[in-house]
Amino acid sequence: MRILLAGALAVAAAGCGGAASVVHRPVPASASTNPHTASLRYAACMRGHGVPHPDPDRRGDFRLTPADERRMRAVPRSVRKAAENACYHHLKGLNMSPLSRHARARALGVLRQLSKCLRGYGYVVGRPVVKNLSKGRAFFGFENAPKAPSTARLRNAQHTCERRVDMAGKLDRIIADDRSGL
């Protein structure tokens, strides 16, 4: 079975949340250094381009539910990519630095905790992977895992384990620490 956690977490790592800090470079006129404002503008722009992107919380974090992810994935990839390219400028006032080696190592520890929890439910997820992606995003997931069909039982186990290990909270703190220079 292969479990990929890239969807919501790639967006969270984009510097759209409380983890964001001011970047010391020229900021486009439409970009804000306020994480909430920048993320709100980005979400509105994405919706304006046909992607049903939810609004951020008051800190500027996007918390995508499984339903949010399904709605967004229902939009053709080409439309999502075009919207992202058209809207990305709203995030340019935020710290979009790639994650450091230290932050990626810390994130691997969180994924190992998730893997251990999932093993308790009978699922093997493969080797944990953290990779920097373009535009300040990061991939957090597993690779080289045996394929298995997604079932309600698997999805429930995954969500239970994500909450149990506080995956989103821990990754948010890792990103915030890394981008603030701690």
C-alpha positions in Angstrom: 0.0 0.0 0.0 1.3 3.5 -0.7 0.2 6.4 1.4 1.1 9.8 0.2 0.6 12.7 2.5 1.6 15.4 0.0 -1.7 17.1 -0.6 -2.4 19.1 2.5 1.1 19.1 3.7 2.6 20.5 0.6 0.4 23.5 1.0 1.1 23.8 4.7 4.8 23.9 3.9 4.4 26.6 1.4 4.9 29.3 4.0 1.3 30.1 4.1 0.8 29.6 7.8 1.9 30.9 11.1 5.3 29.5 10.1 5.8 32.3 7.7 8.1 35.2 8.3 9.0 38.4 6.4 11.5 37.9 3.6 14.1 40.6 3.1 13.7 41.2 -0.6 11.5 43.4 -2.7 7.8 42.4 -2.4 5.4 42.7 -5.3 2.8 45.3 -4.8 0.0 42.7 -4.4 2.0 40.5 -2.0 1.5 40.9 1.7 4.0 40.0 4.4 1.1 39.2 6.7 0.5 35.4 6.5 -3.3 35.6 6.9 -3.7 38.3 4.3 -1.4 36.6 1.8 -3.0 33.2 2.2 -6.5 34.7 2.0 -5.6 36.5 -1.2 -4.1 33.3 -2.6 -7.2 31.2 -1.7 -9.5 33.8 -3.3 -7.4 33.9 -6.4 -7.4 30.1 -6.7 -11.2 30.0 -6.4 -11.3 32.8 -9.1 -9.4 30.4 -11.4 -11.7 27.5 -10.8 -10.1 25.7 -7.9 -12.3 25.3 -4.8 -9.5 26.3 -2.4 -10.6 26.8 1.3 -9.7 30.0 3.2 -6.9 29.9 5.7 -7.3 30.1 9.5 -6.6 33.3 11.3 -2.8 32.5 11.3 -2.8 32.0 7.6 -2.6 28.2 7.8 -4.5 26.0 5.3 -6.0 23.0 7.0 -7.3 20.8 4.1 -9.8 18.2 5.1 -10.1 15.0 3.1 -13.2 16.6 1.6 -11.3 19.7 0.6 -8.6 17.6 -1.0 -11.2 15.6 -3.0 -12.8 18.7 -4.2 -9.5 20.2 -5.3 -8.4 17.0 -7.0 -11.6 16.8 -8.9 -10.4 19.9 -10.8 -8.1 18.8 -13.8 -4.4 19.0 -13.0 -3.8 21.5 -15.8 -6.4 23.9 -14.3 -4.9 23.5 -10.8 -1.4 24.2 -12.1 -2.5 27.2 -14.1 -4.3 28.6 -11.1 -1.3 28.0 -8.9 0.9 29.8 -11.4 -1.5 32.7 -11.7 -2.0 33.1 -7.9 1.5 32.3 -6.5 2.5 36.0 -6.5 0.2 36.5 -3.5 2.6 34.4 -1.4 5.8 36.1 -2.5 5.9 38.3 0.6 6.3 35.3 2.8 9.4 33.2 3.6 9.3 30.5 0.9 12.8 29.1 1.7 13.4 25.4 1.1 13.6 23.3 4.3 17.0 22.8 5.7 18.6 19.4 6.1 18.0 19.6 9.9 14.2 20.4 9.4 13.9 17.6 6.9 15.5 15.2 9.4 13.1 16.3 12.1 10.2 15.8 9.8 11.3 12.3 9.0 11.0 11.5 12.7 7.4 12.6 12.6 6.8 10.4 9.6 8.4 7.4 11.4 5.9 8.0 14.3 3.1 7.9 11.8 4.4 4.8 10.2 4.7 3.1 13.5 1.1 4.0 14.3 -0.2 2.7 11.0 1.7 -0.6 11.5 -0.4 -1.0 14.6 -3.5 -1.0 12.3 -1.8 -3.5 10.0 -0.6 -1.1 7.3 3.0 -0.9 6.0 3.6 2.4 4.3 7.2 2.2 3.1 10.2 4.5 3.5 9.4 8.0 4.9 10.4 10.8 2.5 10.7 14.5 2.9 11.6 16.5 -0.2 11.7 20.2 -1.1 9.5 21.1 -4.0 9.2 24.2 -6.1 7.7 27.4 -4.8 8.5 26.8 -1.1 6.5 23.6 -0.9 7.7 20.3 0.6 6.6 16.7 0.1 6.0 14.6 3.3 5.1 11.0 2.6 6.2 7.5 1.9 7.6 5.7 -1.1 8.4 2.2 -2.2 5.4 0.9 -0.3 3.3 -2.0 -1.6 0.2 -0.8 -3.4 -3.2 -1.4 -1.7 -6.6 0.0 -2.6 -7.8 2.9 -0.5 -10.6 1.8 1.8 -12.6 3.5 4.4 -10.7 1.4 7.0 -7.3 2.7 5.6 -8.5 6.3 5.5 -9.8 6.1 9.1 -6.5 4.6 10.3 -4.5 7.3 8.5 -6.6 10.1 9.9 -6.5 8.6 13.4 -2.7 8.2 13.3 -2.2 11.7 11.9 -4.2 13.1 14.8 -2.6 10.8 17.4 1.0 11.8 16.5 -0.1 15.4 15.9 1.5 15.3 12.5 0.2 18.6 11.2 1.1 20.5 14.4 4.6 19.0 14.6 5.3 19.7 10.9 4.0 23.2 11.3 6.4 23.8 14.2 9.4 22.3 12.3 8.7 24.6 9.4 8.2 27.6 11.6 11.4 26.9 13.5 13.3 26.4 10.3 12.1 29.5 8.5 12.6 31.7 11.6 16.2 30.6 11.9 15.9 28.6 15.2 
